[in-house]
């Protein structure tokens, strides 16, 4: 570590950052949204009535488009819901929920003590940089000013969401006349000290959880060099993180021999592929965290791409970096999920839904099955497991 300020932080490779807490009582006070109040009896009855009405409307629309098949789907779903064996909870869920509850309790205790979660971005695991140390000191010394700037952006983000009538109805966004009226409806869950920096100070990224945001998330980036904050979502986050260090800027993409070989193989450029192999290119030389090209081809259900990759030596047993599935396991899972093969559990609602999908898709559904049959055969013949 480059500074004593982060001495208690621990490096977590899963998030590529040093993770810990810091005495930031102002942010800790808004560190978590309040637990939602349980609905009243009248609200609960209305929610049930609205859900039943929505299901009736959906059933009518499906019946108009697909006829009796739609009724079979809904009947199967009703039967599945009444089946105690099918409806039984997964015993693993209890253990997961217990762990989540323990973590939440620990975090709540630390927030109550005025400690706020801080992450220090470090993709290569070499320790915080001086610019991150400087940004942390700036945060500690100017917490009240930075907090005010962040909360002002949260208030503006709320106003923008509330002004969208469609989203206001979908998300059931309640009105608020003042920023104080948002208390308990949002939480600033943590701050990340970015690797990117300007003027010797790294950017501060505050993650916000609220009852009005969409699936793209809500972030507030505070730049200590300009003393300014800006709200954004996940897609626009990098646009607010400029750096005056060339090492932090996004470098121009330079394909590796592996990349060039995969491209040549997929494009059917056999001469180029042979030249690259002769020069030592390895089709299985994946970069850290990269997906095996066979898994990508399977996900796209491109049988010809699978054939070409195997011809040039692609290893069918290289797992993907997320779920550690081989290409064959991925193909088999897709086969079952699409209803081409029996599922492990007897799920009548899933069977009925795949029947409906088959009715709606027609020839396209049969073509997908043909592709996956061919892909599975190719991978098995190549020794896939």
N, C-alpha and C positions, 0 to 999 in steps of 0.2 A: 504494500500500500504506500502511496506517496505522501499521505498526510494523516496525522493523528486523528483528525475529525472523523475519519471512516474506519477507525481501528476496530470498532465493534461490528462492522458490516461483514457479511459472509458472501462469498461468491457463489452464485447459482447459475450453472451452465445453461439450465433450461430457459432462462430469461436473459442470459448474457449480461448480467449486471451484478454489482455488489448490492446486497439487500440488507436494510436495517431500519432503525428509527432515529429520530433526532428531536430534541426539545423545541417543538414549534407549537406552542399551546393554542395560538390563534387558528392555525389550520386544523389542529386536532379537534377543536370545538365544532368544526363542520366536516369531520372526517368520515361520517357515515350518515346516510339518510335514516330518518326514524322508521321504525317498523310500521307498516301500513295498519291503520285501524281496521278491525274486523267489521264487515258490513252489518248493518242493522237487519232485523228480521224482514222489514219491508224491502230493503235493498237486495237481500238474498233472494227473496221471492221474485223480484223483478228480474234479477240476473238469470234465474232459472227459466222464467217465462221468455226472456229475450233469446236465450240459447235454443229453447225448444222451437220458437218461431223461426229462427235462422235455419235450424235443421229441417223444418217442414218446407221452407222456401227452397233449400238446396235439394231436397228430395223431389220436389215438383219440377225443378229445372232439369235434374238428371233424368227423371222419367220422360220428360218431353223429348230429350235428346237421345236417350239410349233404351227407352222402353222398359220391358220387364227385367232386363239385366240390372237396372238401377235398384229395383226393389229387392233383388237377390242380395245385392251388396249391403244395403241397409239392414235387411233381415239377418244376414250373417254377422254383421257388426253387433246387432242387438243380442244375438245368441252368444257371441264371444264375451260380451260384457256380463252376461248372466252365468258364465261358466266359472265356478270357483277356482278350478285348476289354472285356467288361463289368466284370471284376474289376480292370482296370488302374487304378492310383491316379491321382487327379486331379493333374496336374503343378503346379497352383497350391498344393496342400497342402504340397509341399516348401518353397516360399517362405514360406508362413505359419508352418510349424513352425520354420523357421530364424529368423524374426523373434521368435517366442515364446522360442526358446532363448536368443537374444541378450539379450532383456529379462530373462529369468529369471537369467541369469548376472550381469548388471549388478546386479540387486536382491540376489542372494546375496552379491556382493562388498561392497555397502554395508551389508548386515546384519552381515557379518563385521567390518566396521569400527565397529559399534555405532550405525549410523544406521538410523532407523526411519521408514517412510512416514507422512507427515502430510498430511491434506487439510483445507482450510479452506473450509467451505461458503459459497458466494457466488452465489446464483441470479441476481442482477442485475448482477454484474461490477463492483461499486463498491469492492471492497476489503474486507479484514477489519474487523470492528467492534471497538471497545474491549473489549467483553465476551469476544470470541474471543481477543484478545491476552492478556487477564487469565487466561483458562482455560489458554492455552498456557503462560504463566509458572507457573501452579499445577501443571501437569503436569510441567514441567521440575524444579520444586523438590520435588515430592512423588512422583517416579516410583515409588519402592519401595513406598510405601503404596498407590498406585493400582494398580500391577501385582498386588499381593497380593489386592486386592479383585476385580480382573478374573479372576484365575486361580481364585479361590474360586468365582465364578459358573460358570466353565468346568467345574470339578469337579462342581458341583451339576447342571449341564446333562447331563453324562455320566451321572450316577447316574439321572436321570429317564429318559433314553433307554434305559439298560440294564435298568431295571425293567419296561419294556414288552416282554413276551415276544415278541409278534409282530414288533415292529420289531427286536428284538435278533437274531431269526433272519433277517429279510429283509436287514438291513444287515451281518450277520455281525459283531456287536459283541463284541469280546473283553473279558473281565473285567479290572478293575484294582482292586487293593486300596488303593492310595494315590494321591494326586495326582501323585506323582513317577512312577508307573507309566504315566501318560499321555504321558510325554515322547516326542516324535516322532509322536504321533497327532493332534496339532492344531497350528495355527499362528495367532497373532494377526497378521493380515496387514496391518492399518493402523489408524490412528485418524483419525476425522473430527471436526473441531471444528464443532459445529452452529451454525446461525444463531440458534436459540432459546436463551434464557438465563434464569437466575434469580439474583437477588441480585448482578447485575453479573458473573456467570461463566457462560460458555456450557457446554452439555453436551458430553461427550466420548463418541463412539460408536466402539467397538472392534469390528471385523469379525473373526470367528473362522471358520477353516476346520478341519473335523474329520472323522474317519472314522465318526462316529455321527449326524451331523445329517441332517435330511431336506431336501427341496427348498426349504423356507421359510427356510433359513439360520439362523445363530446370531449374535447381536449382544449385546454387553454395553454398557450405557449407564452411564457414571459421571457423576454430577452433583456438581461441585465445591462447590456451595453447601451441600449436605447431607452431603458426604463419603460418599456411598452409591452402590453399584453394583446394577444389576438386569439380568438376562438376558431376552432376548426374541427373537422372530423378525421377519422383514421385515414381516409383517402388523401386529404390535403395536408397531412401532418408534416411530411418531408419538405413541402414548399415553404414552411415557416422556419426551417432550420438551416439557414445559410452558414457557411464557415469561411473564415479567412485563412484557413490552413489547407493548402492543396492536398494534403494527405487525407483530409476528411471529405473532400469533394468526390462525387460519384465519378469514378474513372470510366473512360471510354471502354466499351466492351471489347475484349480481345479474346477470341475463341481459342480454347485449348485444342491440342491434337485430338482429344476425345470428342470435343464438340464438332470439330470439322469432319471426323469420321462418321459420327452419327448422322450429321446432315447429308453427307455423301450417300450413305446407305439408304436413308429414307427417301432421298431424291432419285434413287436408282442410278447414281453416277458410279458405276462399277470401276472404271479406270481410276478415278480419283480415290475411291476407297482402297483399291489395291496399293496405290502409291503411298497412302497414309499408313497402311499396315506395314508395308516394307520399311517405312521410316520409323517404325516403332510405336505408332499410335495404338492405344488400348481402348477398345470399346467399353470395357468394364472399369476404367479408371475414373470413378466418379469423384467430384468435388464433395467436401463435407456437407451433408445435408441435402445433396442432390438426389433427385428421383431417378431410379434406373430407367433407361429408355424403354425397356420392355413394359414396365408398369404404366408408363405414359401411353404407349401404344394400346395396351389392354383397356385402359380407361376410356380411350377413344373408340374402342372396338374396331380397330384397324387390323384385320387379319394379315393383310399383305405386308404391313410394316413389321408385324411380329415375325413373319416368315423371313424377311430380309435381315432383321437384326440377329436372329438365330443363325442364319447362314454365315454371318460375319463374326460369330463367336460370342454374342451376348449371353451372359450367364443367367439362366432362368431362375436361379435361386438367390439372386441379390434382392434383399428386402427393401421396402420403401423406408425412409427415415422416420416416419411418424408412427405407423402402427406395426411396423416390422412384418409386413405381408409380402410374400413373393408374388410374382406376376400370376402364377397359377392360382394361388389362394384368392387373389383379387378377382380373377376371372370367375372362379367358382362362386364367390360371394355375390357378384353381379348376376350370375346365372340364377341363383336362388331368389334374390331380391326382385328380379323381373318375373318370377313365377315360372321359369322354365324347368325347375327341378324342385323336389320336395324340400320344405323347410324343416329345421330340426324340431320345432314345436308345431303342434296342430293348431294353426291359426286360421279359422274359417273366414274371418274378415279380410285377411291378407289374400286368401285364395279368391274371394269374391272380387276384391279390388283388381287383381291381376286379370281376372276374367273380363272385367269392365275395360281395362286398359287394352286388352287384346281386341275387344269389340271396337274400341275407338280408333286404334292404330292400324288395324287391318294388315296389309302386306308388310308394312314397316316393322311390325312386331315380329312377324315370322323371319324377316331379314336379320333382325338383331339376334334371334336365336341361332340362325345359321352361322352368323359371324362368330358368336361365342363358342358354338360347338367346334368350329374350325380352330379357333384360338386355343381352346383347351386341349384339343388333340395335338396341335403343334408343340405346346409347352410340355405335355406329358412325354411325347416322343423325344424331346430334347433333354429329358431327365428332370423336369420340373417337379417340385414337391410342394 
